[in-house]
Amino acid sequence: MTKEKATLLLKNIKQKWLYDVCFFVLSTGARQSKILSLTWNNVDFVNKVALVTANNAKSGIA
């Protein structure tokens, strides 16, 4: 997806939760299976980060 198409997509999303999901996907470039394999242990709500570990990284190396 081009940067322009990604920007257009995000601009037209009305629901905040869907915007957040799409933003996360576009920002990380992670595959659906890897995103769905994240657990709450991988989420740091204080610092607003999702941690990608070797277990859920595409290459197996984090």
N, C-alpha and C positions, 0 to 999 in steps of 0.2 A: 504494500500500500504506500502510495506517495505521501509526503508530508502534507501536501495540499488536501488530499482526500481525507487524511486522518483529522486534520483541522476542521474540515467541513462536517465530518461525522460528529465530532465532539460538540461543535457549535449547534447542531440540530437535535441533540439529545435533551429531552425535557426533564426526565427523572434523575435526581441527584445520584441515587444508588447505581443506576445504569451508567451514568457519566463516569462515576468513580471506577466501576469495573472496567469500562472501555479504556479509560485513561491508564489504569494499571497495566492492562494487556498491551496497549500501544507503547507504554514507557519501558516495559521490561522486555518485550519481544518474546516472552515465554509462551510456550505451547499450552493449549488448553489442558492437557493431561498433567503438565507440571504445575500449573496454577491450581488445579483441583487437588493435587497431592499435597499442597501446603497444609499445615496444621496450625492450630492456635499457638503452638510453641514457636512457630516461625514468624509470628507477628508481634512486633514491639509497638504497642499503642502509645506509649509515652513519647517515643522518638519518631513515631509514624513511619515505620519501616517494616518491610517484609523481608525476612532473611532467606536467601537461597543457599541451601547447603549442598554438599556433594551428593546427597541422596535424591535431591530434586532438581539438580542442575542438568542441562542437556548433555554436557560432556562427561558428567560424573565427577567433575572437578570444580570445587567452589573457590 
